[in-house]
Amino acid sequence: MTDPQFEEILRGHLPFLPADEPLTPDTNLTDHGLDSLGIVDLLTALEGQYGVAFVDDALTRETFETVGSLWSVLDGLRPAAV
């Protein structure tokens, strides 16, 4: 569902996620320590890694609720593979 770079970046922004706990689509990001400042840092990291810009419509609480919701939005912003 996701890729290794996404998981690596995301884990760096989830201070309460144990290193041995797998990320699943239902993993709640705020439960694992993602706060408003963390969201800003995470956005910057994801935009840099993937060469995308999160549009205003994507900047919702729902986008940053779970791993799956964030990946879905990010994946939708990425250019289609040729």
Helices and strands as residue ranges (DSSP letters): H 4-11, G 30-32, H 36-50, G 56-58, H 67-77
